[in-house]
Amino acid sequence: MTAGALTLAFILAAVWAVLCRVNAMQHGVTRWPVFAQHAALGLSMVAALLLPAEWGRTSLAAGVCVFLLMGAHRWRNGAPAGTRRDGDDA
């Protein structure tokens, strides 16, 4: 399997995972910024499939950065509720 085919497979798997997450989000329960984070990440992955290799990598890196930056405020004071292991909520 060539590097290009492997990259394609990984990107398609990641797009599928993001789509599954978005599909599991509940209207009225999931906050808009969380949906927007996943949308930005998914769009960057689709763009990576459509753009030439150099720009595709740039698109992936930008998508990950946007995803992390959009959620940074929730992590400012430690892990947010619902993301900690049992017993680590202190």
QUIGI-V575107 format. One record per backbone hydrogen bond with DSSP energy under -0.5 kcal/mol. NH is the residue of the N-H (numbers start at 0). CO is the residue of the C=O. E is the energy in kcal/mol with one decimal. If there is no record, write none. Layout:
BEGIN
<<NH,CO,E> <NH,CO,E>>
END
This chain:
BEGIN
<<5,1,-2.3> <6,2,-2.7> <7,3,-2.4> <8,4,-2.3> <9,5,-2.4> <10,6,-2.7> <11,7,-2.6> <12,8,-2.1> <13,9,-2.3> <14,10,-2.7> <15,11,-2.3> <16,12,-2.2> <17,13,-2.4> <18,14,-2.6> <19,15,-2.4> <20,16,-2.1> <21,17,-2.8> <22,18,-2.5> <23,19,-1.5> <24,20,-0.9> <24,21,-0.8> <28,25,-1.9> <29,25,-2.8> <33,30,-0.8> <34,30,-1.6> <35,31,-2.9> <36,32,-2.2> <37,33,-1.9> <38,34,-2.4> <39,35,-2.6> <40,36,-2.2> <41,37,-2.7> <42,38,-2.7> <43,39,-2.0> <44,40,-1.7> <45,41,-2.3> <46,42,-2.6> <47,43,-1.7> <48,44,-1.2> <49,45,-1.2> <50,46,-2.3> <55,51,-2.8> <56,52,-2.3> <57,53,-1.8> <58,54,-2.6> <59,55,-2.2> <60,56,-2.5> <61,57,-2.7> <62,58,-2.5> <63,59,-2.2> <64,60,-2.3> <65,61,-2.8> <66,62,-2.5> <67,63,-2.5> <68,64,-2.9> <69,65,-2.6> <70,66,-0.9> <71,67,-0.6> <71,68,-0.8> <73,70,-1.0> <74,70,-0.7> <74,71,-1.0> <75,71,-0.6> <75,72,-0.6> <77,74,-1.9> <82,79,-1.6> <87,84,-2.3>>
END
